[in-house]
């Protein structure tokens, strides 16, 4: 017969496991950033962007994009991507 875990023991354990999961996910994402930086070149990124996984796209953006300036659209206007100006990190 399987052993049962009491709610008193279960819920604190779940919180600890969630914290461990968050730390592991952050570590994985940090690793993806480092990997993307090691292999990505601007010409390659443009040509291969659609083939990258979402995680790799996010890692590249996180590493190279500082901010996005959103210019006013005016009343009742729909989304216009021309009103977005990316601010890229300077390469050293």
Buried (B, 14 or more C-beta within 10 A) or exposed (E): EEEEEEEEEEEEEEEEEEEEEEEEEEEEBEEBBEEBEEEBEEEEBEEEEEEBEEBBBBBBEBBBEEEEEEEEEEEEEEEEEEEEEEEEEEEE
